[in-house]
Amino acid sequence: MTSSSKGSPHRRRHSDVEAAGTGLYPQSTYSDEDTEAVDSPFDIISTKNASIHRLKRWRQAALVLNASRRFRYTLDLKKEEEKKQVLRKIRAHAQAIRAAYLFKAAGERVNGASVIPATPIGDFGIGEEPLTIMTRDKNTSALLEYGGVKGLSDLLRTDLEKGVIEDDSELAKRKEVFGSNTYPQKKGRSFWRFLWESWQDLTLIILMVAAAFSLALGIKTEGIQEGWYDGASIAFAVLLVIFVTAISDYRQSLQFQNLNEEKRNIRMKVVRAGRRVEVSIYDIVVGDVIPLNIGDQVPADGVVITGYSLAIDESSMTGESKIVHKDSKDPFLMSGCKVADGSGTMLVTGVGMHTEWGMLMASISEDSGEETPLQVRLNGVATFIGIVGLTVAVFVLAVLVGRYFTGHSVDDNGNQEFKAGHTSFSHAIDGFIRILTIAVTIVVVAVPEGLPLAVTLTLAYSMRKMMRDKALVRRLSACETMGSATTICSDKTGTLTLNQMTVVESYVGGKKLESADKSHMSPMLCSLIIEGIAQNSNGSVFLPEGGGTEMEVSGSPTEKAILQWGLELGMNFEAERKRSSILHVYPFSSEKKRGGAAVQAPDSPVHIHWKGAAEIVLSSCSAYMDADDQLAVMDEEKAAYFRKAINDMAASSLRCVAIAYRTYEAEKVPKNEEELAQWALPDDDLVLLAIVGIKDPCRPGVKNAVELCQHAGVKVRMVTGDNLQTARAIALECGILKSEEEAREPFIIEGKTFRALSDAHREEVAENLSVMGRSSPNDKLLLVQALKRRGHVVAVTGDGTNDAPALHEADIGLAMGIQGTEVAKESSDIIILDDNFASVVKVVRWGRSVYANIQKFIQFQLTVNVAALVINVVAAISSGDVPLNAVQLLWVNLIMDTLGALALATEPPTDHLMDRPPVGRREPLITNIMWRNLLIQAIYQVTVLLILNFDGKHILNLEKETHDHATKVKNTLIFNAFVLCQIFNEFNARKPDEFNVFSGVTKNHLFMGIIALTLTLQVIIVFFLGKFTTTTRLNWWQWLVSVGIAFVSWPLAVIGKFIPVPETPLSELITRALNPLWKPFRNLWKSVRKERSNSSGQ
């Protein structure tokens, strides 16, 4: 089954609308404003880059009883604006200070003033203050005064090549003298704040006021011993709701705090004691030597030690999208900036609050609020239900007040409650307060404040569990959007493969080399290959001091594989690096698929070494070095031989890398530092030295993961920079291509072919595409845009800096946690911590689980809502009294709101979720299956309980009892049966479309615990709290009747699932039926709006 039929993206093509992109990223495929006029306020398909206007619209349209709680986990629009203003002020302040110091420095140069001297502190030759001032002012004269970078490293007791000593006491000393790389963060909300916010609910405040009046009147009329029960019981029930709500919300906030802390904890490579080690950004100290590569975040303030085309994006600090090139004239680096291009190493001079970034972060402490599309839609559902509930409550209030003051209502003994001219004022007020309390409690039950918060509850739970499944969620909305994904565009290396690379095949000297042994090579050829491997590399080799033989190779997996091959050829990495000096480096580019370095040894011409994609480097070669150290012309026959060797290796799923070089006259090399930085390394007339085939085996289980995705209607596409033949072989091995017949166009394509297509043709090709080889990051972006225009919900994996636009444009951007750059991670929505495709599939399961859990909770809550409202409305109209009083309804509200959400919103994902097609993002939240289930249960509960309400005394053989006792027993049994029905129905809600509702129930300990807690509390209420809840003890037979009524809901649910439901959503059917009636009004409204717009235009 293909994703196009199962996921049915085409059906949603015109309705899946995205917000416009902003900033450095390309504009999103869809414009948010295009649908502003037709969408409802609660219909926001993606909150990723949604306009502030849209976010304001849905907030203003929501019916809210407790705004501070309802909007707690949404973006605080006011704070967001304040944050931007603070950011602008701090940036302006920083620039003003810098300008002032530059002016001061210019004056000092004229007047010959000196810089702050380096005063020794402890074991160090310089203190924190002069370092901070030097870096902040970008004072190169101060740096020269301290002896340049070398002199500064001596003052900081740091070796520029080996870094600081890796010793806990040494690191502790540095933290004590120069500070730690942390900044103070504002504390999260305390429990008392949550408690205070839970109080803010308008209905609960009304109930507390009513409880106070009831308490005062009760004590006045009945005395303190009996009169306090009614008021105190309502107050206690309200307090219980407030405390349980606050505890639940507080626990959620702690989970979010922990996840936010995890997001901020960036891992960095530092050089300590000569080896590269990975540490937390918080553990970086002054004096650390840090390698910098494209996409890295500058973790602290510092100065450049070495830099090759090193360019820094300082927009996070200055607010200007300007790339600044760093060299000896401008060596200062600011914390928080990103490496835009090139590579280098830096010496840390300032950390934490001694950096501008630290002060900035401490000032604006980030707000983790962010609405999700599902949360917005649920606010719409809650608003609709709330309006219905409010209408019903007002109606009940009017009926009961009318009946009471016209003398049509009777007390428990059958006496008329209100007699005009006879009933005292206090009794009349007491009666009115009792009625008002019932009406307000109906509003409490009817307005589901907890419905939108159920999203954050299930997301908080899912995010915590997803961490165990190696996925760190950066954007809440990505969790649920992943459940709608119809396609995943995945990288190959490290995601579908293990990223454990080894050279298994090589061609050297014009022929295939059987083993990595330099005895099979001529001396000069071997020397050039080793020089190229050692110098044209971003990796390193560490040999432990003390004679250890186990070498540590670091770098990217490809670099490590080639360095390891060099070691097998007899390379001494450290000696080779010292033997010649690097003049200039062209860092590896995913656009050009190669990287180069110009090096020169004493009394030797300049050697320019290139390394990269085999067929691309080969096309630049005009000669090759044979086994006798002679240059042989690269004629067509030899080029064809090498191309065949590359294709044969690629067909065996090997990554092919070519190593080549050329000589260059030293006189032509730019001498000026600025010119050298701009020098384009010559890449023509190269001499081929070697071609290596690197094996990167497929991850175990990746084929099953791909098959599971395809079964679930999610098409997996491979997008890789590798040779098309290598990509084809891996795709066949992984199951992305099912057969050799599929391993051809239009299922596989090369990046340059794809980008040359017209937009319309590209969309057609993208629909069928399974593999794209030799792709650039821009090709990935074009593919994402084409798929989105076809109506797909696109998830994209990426690890490089250039992947950022595609990650940003995609519905769900998935960055790699191990190989991913910091820029890629910041542009992503979810970070895959183990770089494993199987973890991506787990994210899909969790995404579907979020949506399914919310639907379970909605079905459960609406059943309670409908049943409670109908029972009370019918009883109020017919008899002037309600069987479920205020305290009982508050207990029901607690069951359905907080406890129900905890029980149902935390169901773990099941394999059954992957048997369904992706969830359409505009598909109704309440499906026809849910309507069928909830209406069956609600109708059953309403019918049985109303029969008990009107004829319960006869059915339960209570005619011989006193009127007061019989009524109490009858109402207690209705209340008990109603609560038990909800407990039994919670099991039904677990599996809305499955017959076995008990499957896996014992594994969900939280669900079982809440069921047990609810049942225990219900027994306690009926047996021991009768005074407070106006109930009485039931005998064993009456308990059996209650349980029997509730038990019927299970077989009833099974029978109901045999009833077929139409595929067309119920809302659509109703709209079609009402459309002829609404059409005249709609046309009238359009004409009125048109006239208004015309008049305003004039």
Phi, psi and omega in degrees: 000129181270158182292333182293328178273319185283318180280344181042055181291330184297328180298335184251012189304312187277353184253344179278099188247134181252156176284158180288141177282162182223173171071223185281347186269156180293157181295141182297155183303325181242149180261132180297322185286339182302329185251009184304321186284330187261336182284150169283161180302334185264011183250075178248108185295320179220128177272001177290108182067024176294148182290152179300324180301317180294320181293326177291322184302313185288328177296319181289333183275344185284138171275115189231133177263333182221087187299320183297329179274316184299319185260016186299315185262020173257168180293126178281101188296324180293314180294325180298318178293319178298321180298318179295321179295316178299317180299315179297318181297314183295319179296317179296319179298315181297318180293322179296315179299316181297317179297319180297317181290325177295319178297316180296318181296321179298318178296320181293326179294321179294316184274355179073030179287151182264162178275171179296125182292153178280104181267124180297140174228117181063231181276358187252147184278359181211149180261182184289321188297308180298327177296313182297315182295317180299314183289317182298319182274356184051051188270095181291330179294324176294320179298317178295323179299324180276003178097022181071193182296321180295314179296321179295320179295324177295318178297327181268005180055051181234137173271123185296339179262321185260350179077200180275166178287134181276081182220133185300319182292323178295316180295321179297321179298316182296321179293324181291319183279316189252355180092167179257161185275055179227164176224149182295133179248142179295137181293150177289172179300139176279167178301324182293328177294318178296321179297317180296319180293325178295335178289337192289354181297124184302317182293322180292324177296316178300318180295322179294320177297316179298320180296321179295315177298316181298320179296314181295314182291323180296315179295323182293319185271323187249356183088162186291332184290324183249333190282349185271349187298310186300308181295317182293324182293320177295315180299317180296317180297318179296315179298321179298315178300315182297314182293315180296318178299314182296318180297314180299314181294322181295317178298320177300315183297324178296321178297316179296321179299315180298319180291322177296322178297320180296322180295323183283341186278082181282140177262134184232151173269129174231156178263117177227127181055034175087354181238151179275122179235153179263127180227164174290147178302333180288341184264002179288138183236161175297132184104347178294143173257123187237123174287139179240133177229169181307130176094349180287152171268137174287114191277348182199170174287149180184186178235151181285130174272302175227146178210135178237108184054033185288119180234134185243135174268108184261016185297331180295336180258318185267340183082357180255132181279066183240127179273127183250124178277136184250133177207194183294337178283328177225078187269358189276134181245139180256135178302143177092347179278168183243148176279113183273331182199160176077195180207169180173189174227152181230154174253123182285128180241345180208139182227161171058231184286357176268011176240156178295324179298318179298316179294322180296312182294324179292331183282326190250005185358121191294147179260124185274003181292140178192120180283155176244156180305321180294322179296318179295316180296322179292329173296325175295316178297314181298322179295316180297313180297320180299318179297317178298313181297319179296318178299315180297317182297318178296320179297314179298317179301314181296316181296311183293320178294319178298314181294322183294309186280352173262003175080020181263003178250145183238156179274188184299336181265006178086007180272147178297129186283319184238125175237118182302126179088347181247322182286132181292159181300317182296321178294321180296317178297318179301315179297319180294318179297321178299316179294316179299321179299317179296315182296316180295321180294326175299321177296318178303316181287322188283323181271104185280080179302327184281352184296307177297327180288342176297331177296312181293329179295311181290329177290320178298316178296313183296318181298321179295316181289326180294331175300322178291333178268019174066039175226121179257116183275123178264329178236125182305316186298335181297328179305307185283326180297329180298333178290343180260356185302130177254345179208148176237120175264107189251144168292163176267301189293122176085340180259305175272338179248171187283342185065025175248090192264141175219144176283119183245349181211145180208149175240115183227138178068025176084006179214165181287135180261126185285329180211159180280081182222123185290350177293339178272001182241156174284154185302314184294317179299314180298319181296318180293319179297315181296320178298317180296319180293316185288317187272324180267060184213144176264355182269186179209162177235125181246125176253114183304141177288151179097016173084016177294146183260341183280108181275145177255118180257128180235161182134189177291159181305321179293315178301316182298318180297317182288321176298320179296320177296320177298320178297323178293335177277358178099020181289133169257099191302310184295317180295321181294322180292328181278337185293327179225156181255146180273125180271318183200150180232135170253102184301151180305131181243131179290343176284310182272347178061031177200163178220152184220166178211137175259123182231157178216128174263158179303139179055041182215148176291165178288132175253128176253111183262136176237148179211134179173200183305127192303311185289333179285315178294320181300322182294341179265000183268132176253354180204169173221156179265124183274184185293346181256021180065021180258144176280124179247141182293138178275083179280176185297323181295317181288323177298320178295323178299314180292322179297320178295321178298318179296314181295321179296317179293318180297321179295337176269019178061034176262143173276126185258126179234132179255144177242124182219167178207172171207156175269160182210143182289130182298331182293333183277348181286129180301138180266329180289136184299319181293317179294321180297322180296329182267356185294126176270115182299131177299133181232026177248167180051044180280158176250119180288128178258316184200153169234126181243146175253121185252126180270128174230095188295152176297148177293141174298134177087356183291329179295318178296321180296319178295316179298321179297319177297312181297322177296328182273008178082018180247113182279132179261127178241137178261128177236113187221153175277356182286165174310141183300324180291320176297315179299318180299315182296316179294320180297321177294320181292325182276344181093005176292319168259125187278335184207171178297330180297327179280344186277050178207171176298146007270009184281332176235146184205155177267148184305315184294328177291318183295317184287342180278349183286157173288163182303313183295315180293323180297322178298316180296316180294318182300324182300322183264348188296135176243328183222132172236121180255162182046046182269149172260164178303328179292327176297321178297318178297316179298322179295316179300313181297318180296317180294321179294323178293335176278002177093007180282151169261113195254128170252138183228136173261149179199154179226339184268163177301320182288349176281348186306314179300319180292320178296321180289321183287326184296156175297321176227116177264125182245108180267151179274132185284331184269306183269347185290140175281165182293326178297316179297318181295320182290336179272353186268169176256328180223139176254124177273105192292332182253009179058022188258132180297328179300328178290329176296318180295323177297324177296321177299315178300316180294321178300316179292326180295320179303311182295316181296319180295320178296319179296322177299315182293320179298314180301315180296313185291319180294326177299314179296315181302307183299312183298311183297317181294312182297315181301312183291323180294310181298315181295319181296317181292318187279320186240352181078008179222162179239139182288334181254111183276182187301313182295318180296318179294325177294322177295317177298319179299320179295319180297314189277332186271281186288308183292321179297318179297316179300319184288315188265330183281355181245025175290129179289156181292151179238164179296335181300331180298331182273004174269356182257159172286166178301151181281122176295136187288346175249007176293145184298143178296319180261104183281168178298326178296318179294317178302316179300312183297313186287325179291321177300311182293317181295315180298318179298311181298314180299314182299307183296316185286328175289323175300317177295323181295319184269331183228024185293324182297322179288313182299321184268009179056050182251012183297328183282345180283163175295155183302317182296312182292317180300317179296318180297316181297314181301311181293324177296317181293322176298314179298315181295314180296321181297315180294316179296325176301320180292321179296315179293323182289339176299326176294318179299321183294337180299323185228079185299331184240016178240150181283321182272095183281353183263357182302122176071011185293326183288342179281338179269089186294327180295317179300311181297322180295319180291321176300314180297318180297314181299315181297316180297314180295325179294319178297316180299316180300313184290321185277323191239345186245031182301324181297323183278322186261003183056047176238171177226163181293140177257148176277175187298325181293319180292327174295319178297320178298315179300313180295319179300315179300316181291323183296327182301335182297334179289302178298328179297321179295320179295313180298319182299330182287350174277346180282119180289150177237147179292152179288327180291128180304146181302319181299322180291320178298317179294319179299316179298318182294322183271349185304314179300327181286323184277339188304313180300318181294321181294318178297320179298316180297321179296317180294322177297315179297322181294316179298318179299314182294324178294316181293321179291328178292327178284000000 
